[in-house]
Amino acid sequence: MFAPAATPRAITRQVNAQVNRVLQQPDVRDQFLKIGMVPIGGTSEALAQYLEVEIARWAKVVRDANIQPVD
């Protein structure tokens, strides 16, 4: 999940905690798994780190393949 950058840290922590709690419920996990999604939850910091790695990885793929934007 994402929130606007200006969202107060206390709010994002509270929402994050509740989302993580809900994602641990077996019925919720089962529903995600049924549609091919793996609910993992985590922290805002872990998400930021994951995105940093993924953006770098896919930027390299785009550069190496010389993929250009389409107008």
PDB file of N, CA, C, O and CB in Angstrom:
ATOM      1  N   MET A   1       0.849  -1.176   0.000  1.00  0.00           N
ATOM      2  CA  MET A   1       0.000   0.000   0.000  1.00  0.00           C
ATOM      3  C   MET A   1       0.885   1.225   0.000  1.00  0.00           C
ATOM      4  O   MET A   1       2.013   1.199   0.492  1.00  0.00           O
ATOM      5  CB  MET A   1      -0.961   0.006   1.213  1.00  0.00           C
ATOM      6  N   PHE A   2       0.363   2.290  -0.554  1.00  0.00           N
ATOM      7  CA  PHE A   2       1.080   3.551  -0.611  1.00  0.00           C
ATOM      8  C   PHE A   2       0.192   4.654  -0.055  1.00  0.00           C
ATOM      9  O   PHE A   2      -1.035   4.551  -0.065  1.00  0.00           O
ATOM     10  CB  PHE A   2       1.523   3.873  -2.059  1.00  0.00           C
ATOM     11  N   ALA A   3       0.830   5.706   0.426  1.00  0.00           N
ATOM     12  CA  ALA A   3       0.123   6.876   0.934  1.00  0.00           C
ATOM     13  C   ALA A   3       0.856   8.111   0.415  1.00  0.00           C
ATOM     14  O   ALA A   3       2.027   8.018   0.046  1.00  0.00           O
ATOM     15  CB  ALA A   3       0.044   6.871   2.511  1.00  0.00           C
ATOM     16  N   PRO A   4       0.193   9.253   0.379  1.00  0.00           N
ATOM     17  CA  PRO A   4       0.879  10.468  -0.034  1.00  0.00           C
ATOM     18  C   PRO A   4       2.108  10.738   0.838  1.00  0.00           C
ATOM     19  O   PRO A   4       2.117  10.413   2.025  1.00  0.00           O
ATOM     20  CB  PRO A   4      -0.079  11.656   0.021  1.00  0.00           C
ATOM     21  N   ALA A   5       3.122  11.323   0.253  1.00  0.00           N
ATOM     22  CA  ALA A   5       4.386  11.569   0.964  1.00  0.00           C
ATOM     23  C   ALA A   5       4.190  12.405   2.226  1.00  0.00           C
ATOM     24  O   ALA A   5       4.940  12.247   3.190  1.00  0.00           O
ATOM     25  CB  ALA A   5       5.375  12.267   0.042  1.00  0.00           C
ATOM     26  N   ALA A   6       3.219  13.269   2.236  1.00  0.00           N
ATOM     27  CA  ALA A   6       3.011  14.160   3.386  1.00  0.00           C
ATOM     28  C   ALA A   6       2.200  13.515   4.510  1.00  0.00           C
ATOM     29  O   ALA A   6       1.910  14.172   5.510  1.00  0.00           O
ATOM     30  CB  ALA A   6       2.315  15.422   2.932  1.00  0.00           C
ATOM     31  N   THR A   7       1.833  12.244   4.364  1.00  0.00           N
ATOM     32  CA  THR A   7       1.056  11.576   5.409  1.00  0.00           C
ATOM     33  C   THR A   7       1.895  11.485   6.681  1.00  0.00           C
ATOM     34  O   THR A   7       3.034  11.021   6.635  1.00  0.00           O
ATOM     35  CB  THR A   7       0.601  10.160   4.946  1.00  0.00           C
ATOM     36  N   PRO A   8       1.348  11.923   7.818  1.00  0.00           N
ATOM     37  CA  PRO A   8       2.102  11.859   9.072  1.00  0.00           C
ATOM     38  C   PRO A   8       2.563  10.433   9.383  1.00  0.00           C
ATOM     39  O   PRO A   8       1.823   9.469   9.186  1.00  0.00           O
ATOM     40  CB  PRO A   8       1.250  12.393  10.226  1.00  0.00           C
ATOM     41  N   ARG A   9       3.787  10.323   9.868  1.00  0.00           N
ATOM     42  CA  ARG A   9       4.392   9.018  10.168  1.00  0.00           C
ATOM     43  C   ARG A   9       3.534   8.210  11.141  1.00  0.00           C
ATOM     44  O   ARG A   9       3.431   6.991  11.003  1.00  0.00           O
ATOM     45  CB  ARG A   9       5.798   9.208  10.751  1.00  0.00           C
ATOM     46  N   ALA A  10       2.929   8.859  12.104  1.00  0.00           N
ATOM     47  CA  ALA A  10       2.072   8.146  13.068  1.00  0.00           C
ATOM     48  C   ALA A  10       0.908   7.461  12.354  1.00  0.00           C
ATOM     49  O   ALA A  10       0.520   6.351  12.721  1.00  0.00           O
ATOM     50  CB  ALA A  10       1.534   9.122  14.144  1.00  0.00           C
ATOM     51  N   ILE A  11       0.362   8.104  11.359  1.00  0.00           N
ATOM     52  CA  ILE A  11      -0.758   7.535  10.606  1.00  0.00           C
ATOM     53  C   ILE A  11      -0.281   6.338   9.782  1.00  0.00           C
ATOM     54  O   ILE A  11      -0.923   5.288   9.785  1.00  0.00           O
ATOM     55  CB  ILE A  11      -1.400   8.605   9.684  1.00  0.00           C
ATOM     56  N   THR A  12       0.850   6.493   9.075  1.00  0.00           N
ATOM     57  CA  THR A  12       1.331   5.376   8.253  1.00  0.00           C
ATOM     58  C   THR A  12       1.707   4.177   9.124  1.00  0.00           C
ATOM     59  O   THR A  12       1.499   3.033   8.720  1.00  0.00           O
ATOM     60  CB  THR A  12       2.542   5.814   7.406  1.00  0.00           C
ATOM     61  N   ARG A  13       2.248   4.423  10.294  1.00  0.00           N
ATOM     62  CA  ARG A  13       2.581   3.311  11.202  1.00  0.00           C
ATOM     63  C   ARG A  13       1.323   2.593  11.667  1.00  0.00           C
ATOM     64  O   ARG A  13       1.286   1.364  11.730  1.00  0.00           O
ATOM     65  CB  ARG A  13       3.371   3.824  12.421  1.00  0.00           C
ATOM     66  N   GLN A  14       0.298   3.365  11.992  1.00  0.00           N
ATOM     67  CA  GLN A  14      -0.949   2.769  12.464  1.00  0.00           C
ATOM     68  C   GLN A  14      -1.614   1.946  11.352  1.00  0.00           C
ATOM     69  O   GLN A  14      -2.051   0.819  11.587  1.00  0.00           O
ATOM     70  CB  GLN A  14      -1.910   3.866  12.965  1.00  0.00           C
ATOM     71  N   VAL A  15      -1.684   2.506  10.158  1.00  0.00           N
ATOM     72  CA  VAL A  15      -2.280   1.785   9.033  1.00  0.00           C
ATOM     73  C   VAL A  15      -1.461   0.534   8.734  1.00  0.00           C
ATOM     74  O   VAL A  15      -2.022  -0.541   8.522  1.00  0.00           O
ATOM     75  CB  VAL A  15      -2.368   2.692   7.777  1.00  0.00           C
ATOM     76  N   ASN A  16      -0.133   0.670   8.716  1.00  0.00           N
ATOM     77  CA  ASN A  16       0.749  -0.465   8.453  1.00  0.00           C
ATOM     78  C   ASN A  16       0.519  -1.587   9.458  1.00  0.00           C
ATOM     79  O   ASN A  16       0.433  -2.754   9.073  1.00  0.00           O
ATOM     80  CB  ASN A  16       2.211  -0.021   8.490  1.00  0.00           C
ATOM     81  N   ALA A  17       0.421  -1.253  10.715  1.00  0.00           N
ATOM     82  CA  ALA A  17       0.206  -2.267  11.756  1.00  0.00           C
ATOM     83  C   ALA A  17      -1.113  -2.997  11.544  1.00  0.00           C
ATOM     84  O   ALA A  17      -1.180  -4.217  11.697  1.00  0.00           O
ATOM     85  CB  ALA A  17       0.228  -1.621  13.148  1.00  0.00           C
ATOM     86  N   GLN A  18      -2.161  -2.258  11.193  1.00  0.00           N
ATOM     87  CA  GLN A  18      -3.471  -2.877  10.985  1.00  0.00           C
ATOM     88  C   GLN A  18      -3.484  -3.749   9.733  1.00  0.00           C
ATOM     89  O   GLN A  18      -4.065  -4.834   9.735  1.00  0.00           O
ATOM     90  CB  GLN A  18      -4.554  -1.803  10.884  1.00  0.00           C
ATOM     91  N   VAL A  19      -2.848  -3.279   8.669  1.00  0.00           N
ATOM     92  CA  VAL A  19      -2.780  -4.074   7.442  1.00  0.00           C
ATOM     93  C   VAL A  19      -2.015  -5.367   7.704  1.00  0.00           C
ATOM     94  O   VAL A  19      -2.448  -6.438   7.279  1.00  0.00           O
ATOM     95  CB  VAL A  19      -2.109  -3.268   6.300  1.00  0.00           C
ATOM     96  N   ASN A  20      -0.889  -5.278   8.394  1.00  0.00           N
ATOM     97  CA  ASN A  20      -0.124  -6.484   8.722  1.00  0.00           C
ATOM     98  C   ASN A  20      -0.946  -7.459   9.558  1.00  0.00           C
ATOM     99  O   ASN A  20      -0.876  -8.672   9.361  1.00  0.00           O
ATOM    100  CB  ASN A  20       1.156  -6.111   9.469  1.00  0.00           C
ATOM    101  N   ARG A  21      -1.719  -6.921  10.487  1.00  0.00           N
ATOM    102  CA  ARG A  21      -2.579  -7.772  11.322  1.00  0.00           C
ATOM    103  C   ARG A  21      -3.615  -8.485  10.469  1.00  0.00           C
ATOM    104  O   ARG A  21      -3.827  -9.688  10.625  1.00  0.00           O
ATOM    105  CB  ARG A  21      -3.277  -6.939  12.416  1.00  0.00           C
ATOM    106  N   VAL A  22      -4.261  -7.756   9.570  1.00  0.00           N
ATOM    107  CA  VAL A  22      -5.294  -8.337   8.710  1.00  0.00           C
ATOM    108  C   VAL A  22      -4.695  -9.384   7.767  1.00  0.00           C
ATOM    109  O   VAL A  22      -5.308 -10.422   7.517  1.00  0.00           O
ATOM    110  CB  VAL A  22      -5.999  -7.235   7.900  1.00  0.00           C
ATOM    111  N   LEU A  23      -3.502  -9.109   7.246  1.00  0.00           N
ATOM    112  CA  LEU A  23      -2.872 -10.048   6.314  1.00  0.00           C
ATOM    113  C   LEU A  23      -2.508 -11.381   6.966  1.00  0.00           C
ATOM    114  O   LEU A  23      -2.254 -12.361   6.265  1.00  0.00           O
ATOM    115  CB  LEU A  23      -1.630  -9.424   5.722  1.00  0.00           C
ATOM    116  N   GLN A  24      -2.479 -11.429   8.283  1.00  0.00           N
ATOM    117  CA  GLN A  24      -2.183 -12.679   8.987  1.00  0.00           C
ATOM    118  C   GLN A  24      -3.425 -13.548   9.191  1.00  0.00           C
ATOM    119  O   GLN A  24      -3.310 -14.705   9.594  1.00  0.00           O
ATOM    120  CB  GLN A  24      -1.551 -12.374  10.332  1.00  0.00           C
ATOM    121  N   GLN A  25      -4.590 -13.008   8.921  1.00  0.00           N
ATOM    122  CA  GLN A  25      -5.819 -13.777   9.105  1.00  0.00           C
ATOM    123  C   GLN A  25      -5.934 -14.824   7.997  1.00  0.00           C
ATOM    124  O   GLN A  25      -5.820 -14.493   6.817  1.00  0.00           O
ATOM    125  CB  GLN A  25      -7.063 -12.842   9.110  1.00  0.00           C
ATOM    126  N   PRO A  26      -6.160 -16.085   8.374  1.00  0.00           N
ATOM    127  CA  PRO A  26      -6.186 -17.165   7.377  1.00  0.00           C
ATOM    128  C   PRO A  26      -7.163 -16.938   6.223  1.00  0.00           C
ATOM    129  O   PRO A  26      -6.831 -17.224   5.073  1.00  0.00           O
ATOM    130  CB  PRO A  26      -6.530 -18.452   8.054  1.00  0.00           C
ATOM    131  N   ASP A  27      -8.355 -16.433   6.512  1.00  0.00           N
ATOM    132  CA  ASP A  27      -9.326 -16.237   5.434  1.00  0.00           C
ATOM    133  C   ASP A  27      -8.862 -15.150   4.462  1.00  0.00           C
ATOM    134  O   ASP A  27      -9.084 -15.266   3.257  1.00  0.00           O
ATOM    135  CB  ASP A  27     -10.700 -15.874   6.014  1.00  0.00           C
ATOM    136  N   VAL A  28      -8.234 -14.117   4.965  1.00  0.00           N
ATOM    137  CA  VAL A  28      -7.714 -13.049   4.105  1.00  0.00           C
ATOM    138  C   VAL A  28      -6.560 -13.594   3.259  1.00  0.00           C
ATOM    139  O   VAL A  28      -6.510 -13.372   2.050  1.00  0.00           O
ATOM    140  CB  VAL A  28      -7.242 -11.826   4.956  1.00  0.00           C
ATOM    141  N   ARG A  29      -5.641 -14.305   3.901  1.00  0.00           N
ATOM    142  CA  ARG A  29      -4.509 -14.908   3.175  1.00  0.00           C
ATOM    143  C   ARG A  29      -5.022 -15.833   2.065  1.00  0.00           C
ATOM    144  O   ARG A  29      -4.514 -15.805   0.945  1.00  0.00           O
ATOM    145  CB  ARG A  29      -3.587 -15.700   4.153  1.00  0.00           C
ATOM    146  N   ASP A  30      -6.026 -16.647   2.382  1.00  0.00           N
ATOM    147  CA  ASP A  30      -6.571 -17.574   1.392  1.00  0.00           C
ATOM    148  C   ASP A  30      -7.158 -16.842   0.191  1.00  0.00           C
ATOM    149  O   ASP A  30      -6.983 -17.271  -0.949  1.00  0.00           O
ATOM    150  CB  ASP A  30      -7.633 -18.455   2.028  1.00  0.00           C
ATOM    151  N   GLN A  31      -7.847 -15.751   0.445  1.00  0.00           N
ATOM    152  CA  GLN A  31      -8.442 -14.987  -0.657  1.00  0.00           C
ATOM    153  C   GLN A  31      -7.357 -14.398  -1.565  1.00  0.00           C
ATOM    154  O   GLN A  31      -7.491 -14.425  -2.788  1.00  0.00           O
ATOM    155  CB  GLN A  31      -9.340 -13.860  -0.105  1.00  0.00           C
ATOM    156  N   PHE A  32      -6.299 -13.873  -0.977  1.00  0.00           N
ATOM    157  CA  PHE A  32      -5.199 -13.353  -1.782  1.00  0.00           C
ATOM    158  C   PHE A  32      -4.563 -14.477  -2.593  1.00  0.00           C
ATOM    159  O   PHE A  32      -4.311 -14.318  -3.788  1.00  0.00           O
ATOM    160  CB  PHE A  32      -4.145 -12.671  -0.888  1.00  0.00           C
ATOM    161  N   LEU A  33      -4.304 -15.602  -1.954  1.00  0.00           N
ATOM    162  CA  LEU A  33      -3.665 -16.728  -2.634  1.00  0.00           C
ATOM    163  C   LEU A  33      -4.521 -17.245  -3.779  1.00  0.00           C
ATOM    164  O   LEU A  33      -3.988 -17.653  -4.812  1.00  0.00           O
ATOM    165  CB  LEU A  33      -3.385 -17.856  -1.647  1.00  0.00           C
ATOM    166  N   LYS A  34      -5.842 -17.236  -3.614  1.00  0.00           N
ATOM    167  CA  LYS A  34      -6.751 -17.706  -4.669  1.00  0.00           C
ATOM    168  C   LYS A  34      -6.623 -16.874  -5.940  1.00  0.00           C
ATOM    169  O   LYS A  34      -6.844 -17.387  -7.037  1.00  0.00           O
ATOM    170  CB  LYS A  34      -8.194 -17.671  -4.176  1.00  0.00           C
ATOM    171  N   ILE A  35      -6.273 -15.609  -5.806  1.00  0.00           N
ATOM    172  CA  ILE A  35      -6.156 -14.754  -6.993  1.00  0.00           C
ATOM    173  C   ILE A  35      -4.694 -14.578  -7.415  1.00  0.00           C
ATOM    174  O   ILE A  35      -4.369 -13.714  -8.229  1.00  0.00           O
ATOM    175  CB  ILE A  35      -6.792 -13.381  -6.722  1.00  0.00           C
ATOM    176  N   GLY A  36      -3.830 -15.407  -6.851  1.00  0.00           N
ATOM    177  CA  GLY A  36      -2.441 -15.404  -7.281  1.00  0.00           C
ATOM    178  C   GLY A  36      -1.551 -14.382  -6.613  1.00  0.00           C
ATOM    179  O   GLY A  36      -0.452 -14.115  -7.099  1.00  0.00           O
ATOM    180  N   MET A  37      -1.989 -13.813  -5.527  1.00  0.00           N
ATOM    181  CA  MET A  37      -1.186 -12.838  -4.799  1.00  0.00           C
ATOM    182  C   MET A  37      -0.694 -13.456  -3.502  1.00  0.00           C
ATOM    183  O   MET A  37      -1.416 -14.209  -2.848  1.00  0.00           O
ATOM    184  CB  MET A  37      -1.994 -11.550  -4.518  1.00  0.00           C
ATOM    185  N   VAL A  38       0.545 -13.132  -3.132  1.00  0.00           N
ATOM    186  CA  VAL A  38       1.116 -13.638  -1.885  1.00  0.00           C
ATOM    187  C   VAL A  38       1.208 -12.473  -0.907  1.00  0.00           C
ATOM    188  O   VAL A  38       2.040 -11.582  -1.080  1.00  0.00           O
ATOM    189  CB  VAL A  38       2.525 -14.296  -2.121  1.00  0.00           C
ATOM    190  N   PRO A  39       0.358 -12.472   0.120  1.00  0.00           N
ATOM    191  CA  PRO A  39       0.378 -11.379   1.091  1.00  0.00           C
ATOM    192  C   PRO A  39       1.568 -11.523   2.035  1.00  0.00           C
ATOM    193  O   PRO A  39       1.680 -12.515   2.756  1.00  0.00           O
ATOM    194  CB  PRO A  39      -0.938 -11.343   1.892  1.00  0.00           C
ATOM    195  N   ILE A  40       2.460 -10.525   2.026  1.00  0.00           N
ATOM    196  CA  ILE A  40       3.632 -10.632   2.891  1.00  0.00           C
ATOM    197  C   ILE A  40       3.670  -9.569   3.984  1.00  0.00           C
ATOM    198  O   ILE A  40       4.254  -9.800   5.042  1.00  0.00           O
ATOM    199  CB  ILE A  40       4.881 -10.539   2.063  1.00  0.00           C
ATOM    200  N   GLY A  41       3.067  -8.426   3.751  1.00  0.00           N
ATOM    201  CA  GLY A  41       3.122  -7.365   4.756  1.00  0.00           C
ATOM    202  C   GLY A  41       4.542  -6.889   4.966  1.00  0.00           C
ATOM    203  O   GLY A  41       5.406  -7.117   4.120  1.00  0.00           O
ATOM    204  N   GLY A  42       4.790  -6.241   6.070  1.00  0.00           N
ATOM    205  CA  GLY A  42       6.124  -5.742   6.378  1.00  0.00           C
ATOM    206  C   GLY A  42       6.091  -4.293   6.809  1.00  0.00           C
ATOM    207  O   GLY A  42       5.054  -3.763   7.206  1.00  0.00           O
ATOM    208  N   THR A  43       7.252  -3.664   6.723  1.00  0.00           N
ATOM    209  CA  THR A  43       7.378  -2.274   7.162  1.00  0.00           C
ATOM    210  C   THR A  43       7.504  -1.340   5.970  1.00  0.00           C
ATOM    211  O   THR A  43       7.779  -1.771   4.850  1.00  0.00           O
ATOM    212  CB  THR A  43       8.585  -2.109   8.091  1.00  0.00           C
ATOM    213  N   SER A  44       7.302  -0.068   6.226  1.00  0.00           N
ATOM    214  CA  SER A  44       7.496   0.953   5.189  1.00  0.00           C
ATOM    215  C   SER A  44       8.941   0.951   4.717  1.00  0.00           C
ATOM    216  O   SER A  44       9.223   1.117   3.530  1.00  0.00           O
ATOM    217  CB  SER A  44       7.106   2.353   5.716  1.00  0.00           C
ATOM    218  N   GLU A  45       9.846   0.764   5.657  1.00  0.00           N
ATOM    219  CA  GLU A  45      11.272   0.758   5.316  1.00  0.00           C
ATOM    220  C   GLU A  45      11.625  -0.424   4.413  1.00  0.00           C
ATOM    221  O   GLU A  45      12.404  -0.281   3.471  1.00  0.00           O
ATOM    222  CB  GLU A  45      12.122   0.714   6.591  1.00  0.00           C
ATOM    223  N   ALA A  46      11.051  -1.585   4.704  1.00  0.00           N
ATOM    224  CA  ALA A  46      11.302  -2.769   3.879  1.00  0.00           C
ATOM    225  C   ALA A  46      10.754  -2.571   2.462  1.00  0.00           C
ATOM    226  O   ALA A  46      11.387  -2.976   1.487  1.00  0.00           O
ATOM    227  CB  ALA A  46      10.670  -4.020   4.524  1.00  0.00           C
ATOM    228  N   LEU A  47       9.588  -1.953   2.353  1.00  0.00           N
ATOM    229  CA  LEU A  47       9.019  -1.664   1.042  1.00  0.00           C
ATOM    230  C   LEU A  47       9.908  -0.694   0.272  1.00  0.00           C
ATOM    231  O   LEU A  47      10.156  -0.895  -0.917  1.00  0.00           O
ATOM    232  CB  LEU A  47       7.603  -1.090   1.185  1.00  0.00           C
ATOM    233  N   ALA A  48      10.385   0.342   0.930  1.00  0.00           N
ATOM    234  CA  ALA A  48      11.257   1.323   0.272  1.00  0.00           C
ATOM    235  C   ALA A  48      12.529   0.651  -0.239  1.00  0.00           C
ATOM    236  O   ALA A  48      12.982   0.930  -1.348  1.00  0.00           O
ATOM    237  CB  ALA A  48      11.614   2.473   1.243  1.00  0.00           C
ATOM    238  N   GLN A  49      13.095  -0.226   0.566  1.00  0.00           N
ATOM    239  CA  GLN A  49      14.312  -0.946   0.163  1.00  0.00           C
ATOM    240  C   GLN A  49      14.027  -1.870  -1.026  1.00  0.00           C
ATOM    241  O   GLN A  49      14.815  -1.924  -1.970  1.00  0.00           O
ATOM    242  CB  GLN A  49      14.876  -1.765   1.352  1.00  0.00           C
ATOM    243  N   TYR A  50      12.926  -2.583  -0.985  1.00  0.00           N
ATOM    244  CA  TYR A  50      12.534  -3.465  -2.078  1.00  0.00           C
ATOM    245  C   TYR A  50      12.356  -2.672  -3.368  1.00  0.00           C
ATOM    246  O   TYR A  50      12.850  -3.075  -4.421  1.00  0.00           O
ATOM    247  CB  TYR A  50      11.240  -4.213  -1.729  1.00  0.00           C
ATOM    248  N   LEU A  51      11.652  -1.544  -3.286  1.00  0.00           N
ATOM    249  CA  LEU A  51      11.416  -0.724  -4.474  1.00  0.00           C
ATOM    250  C   LEU A  51      12.717  -0.176  -5.043  1.00  0.00           C
ATOM    251  O   LEU A  51      12.877  -0.108  -6.261  1.00  0.00           O
ATOM    252  CB  LEU A  51      10.472   0.424  -4.144  1.00  0.00           C
ATOM    253  N   GLU A  52      13.634   0.209  -4.188  1.00  0.00           N
ATOM    254  CA  GLU A  52      14.931   0.717  -4.646  1.00  0.00           C
ATOM    255  C   GLU A  52      15.657  -0.347  -5.478  1.00  0.00           C
ATOM    256  O   GLU A  52      16.197  -0.052  -6.545  1.00  0.00           O
ATOM    257  CB  GLU A  52      15.804   1.147  -3.438  1.00  0.00           C
ATOM    258  N   VAL A  53      15.663  -1.564  -4.984  1.00  0.00           N
ATOM    259  CA  VAL A  53      16.326  -2.666  -5.694  1.00  0.00           C
ATOM    260  C   VAL A  53      15.611  -2.969  -7.010  1.00  0.00           C
ATOM    261  O   VAL A  53      16.258  -3.130  -8.045  1.00  0.00           O
ATOM    262  CB  VAL A  53      16.368  -3.932  -4.809  1.00  0.00           C
ATOM    263  N   GLU A  54      14.291  -3.046  -6.974  1.00  0.00           N
ATOM    264  CA  GLU A  54      13.526  -3.369  -8.176  1.00  0.00           C
ATOM    265  C   GLU A  54      13.631  -2.284  -9.242  1.00  0.00           C
ATOM    266  O   GLU A  54      13.745  -2.592 -10.428  1.00  0.00           O
ATOM    267  CB  GLU A  54      12.075  -3.591  -7.817  1.00  0.00           C
ATOM    268  N   ILE A  55      13.594  -1.031  -8.837  1.00  0.00           N
ATOM    269  CA  ILE A  55      13.720   0.061  -9.808  1.00  0.00           C
ATOM    270  C   ILE A  55      15.079   0.000 -10.488  1.00  0.00           C
ATOM    271  O   ILE A  55      15.169   0.161 -11.705  1.00  0.00           O
ATOM    272  CB  ILE A  55      13.524   1.433  -9.123  1.00  0.00           C
ATOM    273  N   ALA A  56      16.134  -0.230  -9.721  1.00  0.00           N
ATOM    274  CA  ALA A  56      17.472  -0.343 -10.304  1.00  0.00           C
ATOM    275  C   ALA A  56      17.544  -1.538 -11.251  1.00  0.00           C
ATOM    276  O   ALA A  56      18.114  -1.432 -12.337  1.00  0.00           O
ATOM    277  CB  ALA A  56      18.536  -0.476  -9.196  1.00  0.00           C
ATOM    278  N   ARG A  57      16.980  -2.654 -10.857  1.00  0.00           N
ATOM    279  CA  ARG A  57      17.003  -3.869 -11.688  1.00  0.00           C
ATOM    280  C   ARG A  57      16.306  -3.639 -13.022  1.00  0.00           C
ATOM    281  O   ARG A  57      16.860  -3.948 -14.078  1.00  0.00           O
ATOM    282  CB  ARG A  57      16.337  -5.039 -10.948  1.00  0.00           C
ATOM    283  N   TRP A  58      15.093  -3.098 -12.976  1.00  0.00           N
ATOM    284  CA  TRP A  58      14.322  -2.927 -14.203  1.00  0.00           C
ATOM    285  C   TRP A  58      14.827  -1.765 -15.041  1.00  0.00           C
ATOM    286  O   TRP A  58      14.676  -1.782 -16.263  1.00  0.00           O
ATOM    287  CB  TRP A  58      12.864  -2.721 -13.875  1.00  0.00           C
ATOM    288  N   ALA A  59      15.414  -0.767 -14.425  1.00  0.00           N
ATOM    289  CA  ALA A  59      16.033   0.316 -15.198  1.00  0.00           C
ATOM    290  C   ALA A  59      17.175  -0.240 -16.032  1.00  0.00           C
ATOM    291  O   ALA A  59      17.349   0.163 -17.183  1.00  0.00           O
ATOM    292  CB  ALA A  59      16.545   1.445 -14.264  1.00  0.00           C
ATOM    293  N   LYS A  60      17.954  -1.156 -15.475  1.00  0.00           N
ATOM    294  CA  LYS A  60      19.047  -1.786 -16.212  1.00  0.00           C
ATOM    295  C   LYS A  60      18.509  -2.601 -17.380  1.00  0.00           C
ATOM    296  O   LYS A  60      19.066  -2.558 -18.477  1.00  0.00           O
ATOM    297  CB  LYS A  60      19.881  -2.677 -15.282  1.00  0.00           C
ATOM    298  N   VAL A  61      17.435  -3.339 -17.153  1.00  0.00           N
ATOM    299  CA  VAL A  61      16.826  -4.131 -18.232  1.00  0.00           C
ATOM    300  C   VAL A  61      16.391  -3.205 -19.363  1.00  0.00           C
ATOM    301  O   VAL A  61      16.636  -3.497 -20.533  1.00  0.00           O
ATOM    302  CB  VAL A  61      15.612  -4.954 -17.704  1.00  0.00           C
ATOM    303  N   VAL A  62      15.760  -2.113 -19.025  1.00  0.00           N
ATOM    304  CA  VAL A  62      15.283  -1.160 -20.035  1.00  0.00           C
ATOM    305  C   VAL A  62      16.467  -0.568 -20.803  1.00  0.00           C
ATOM    306  O   VAL A  62      16.437  -0.486 -22.031  1.00  0.00           O
ATOM    307  CB  VAL A  62      14.451  -0.028 -19.372  1.00  0.00           C
ATOM    308  N   ARG A  63      17.502  -0.160 -20.078  1.00  0.00           N
ATOM    309  CA  ARG A  63      18.694   0.402 -20.747  1.00  0.00           C
ATOM    310  C   ARG A  63      19.371  -0.629 -21.637  1.00  0.00           C
ATOM    311  O   ARG A  63      19.681  -0.341 -22.794  1.00  0.00           O
ATOM    312  CB  ARG A  63      19.697   0.924 -19.708  1.00  0.00           C
ATOM    313  N   ASP A  64      19.603  -1.824 -21.112  1.00  0.00           N
ATOM    314  CA  ASP A  64      20.289  -2.877 -21.868  1.00  0.00           C
ATOM    315  C   ASP A  64      19.515  -3.290 -23.118  1.00  0.00           C
ATOM    316  O   ASP A  64      20.116  -3.631 -24.136  1.00  0.00           O
ATOM    317  CB  ASP A  64      20.513  -4.092 -20.982  1.00  0.00           C
ATOM    318  N   ALA A  65      18.209  -3.263 -23.044  1.00  0.00           N
ATOM    319  CA  ALA A  65      17.372  -3.643 -24.185  1.00  0.00           C
ATOM    320  C   ALA A  65      17.085  -2.451 -25.090  1.00  0.00           C
ATOM    321  O   ALA A  65      16.419  -2.585 -26.117  1.00  0.00           O
ATOM    322  CB  ALA A  65      16.058  -4.253 -23.697  1.00  0.00           C
ATOM    323  N   ASN A  66      17.589  -1.294 -24.704  1.00  0.00           N
ATOM    324  CA  ASN A  66      17.364  -0.054 -25.471  1.00  0.00           C
ATOM    325  C   ASN A  66      15.881   0.204 -25.708  1.00  0.00           C
ATOM    326  O   ASN A  66      15.478   0.606 -26.799  1.00  0.00           O
ATOM    327  CB  ASN A  66      18.092  -0.122 -26.817  1.00  0.00           C
ATOM    328  N   ILE A  67      15.093  -0.024 -24.701  1.00  0.00           N
ATOM    329  CA  ILE A  67      13.659   0.209 -24.787  1.00  0.00           C
ATOM    330  C   ILE A  67      13.407   1.716 -24.712  1.00  0.00           C
ATOM    331  O   ILE A  67      13.903   2.405 -23.820  1.00  0.00           O
ATOM    332  CB  ILE A  67      12.894  -0.550 -23.652  1.00  0.00           C
ATOM    333  N   GLN A  68      12.635   2.197 -25.659  1.00  0.00           N
ATOM    334  CA  GLN A  68      12.322   3.626 -25.747  1.00  0.00           C
ATOM    335  C   GLN A  68      10.850   3.857 -25.447  1.00  0.00           C
ATOM    336  O   GLN A  68      10.017   2.999 -25.737  1.00  0.00           O
ATOM    337  CB  GLN A  68      12.679   4.182 -27.143  1.00  0.00           C
ATOM    338  N   PRO A  69      10.522   5.001 -24.872  1.00  0.00           N
ATOM    339  CA  PRO A  69       9.112   5.306 -24.606  1.00  0.00           C
ATOM    340  C   PRO A  69       8.320   5.436 -25.919  1.00  0.00           C
ATOM    341  O   PRO A  69       8.866   5.828 -26.950  1.00  0.00           O
ATOM    342  CB  PRO A  69       8.992   6.611 -23.779  1.00  0.00           C
ATOM    343  N   VAL A  70       7.075   5.113 -25.860  1.00  0.00           N
ATOM    344  CA  VAL A  70       6.180   5.249 -27.010  1.00  0.00           C
ATOM    345  C   VAL A  70       5.369   6.519 -26.828  1.00  0.00           C
ATOM    346  O   VAL A  70       4.816   6.767 -25.756  1.00  0.00           O
ATOM    347  CB  VAL A  70       5.244   4.002 -27.164  1.00  0.00           C
ATOM    348  N   ASP A  71       5.301   7.317 -27.876  1.00  0.00           N
ATOM    349  CA  ASP A  71       4.537   8.577 -27.788  1.00  0.00           C
ATOM    350  C   ASP A  71       3.063   8.346 -27.846  1.00  0.00           C
ATOM    351  O   ASP A  71       2.286   9.299 -27.785  1.00  0.00           O
ATOM    352  CB  ASP A  71       4.931   9.520 -28.893  1.00  0.00           C
TER     353      ASP A  71
END
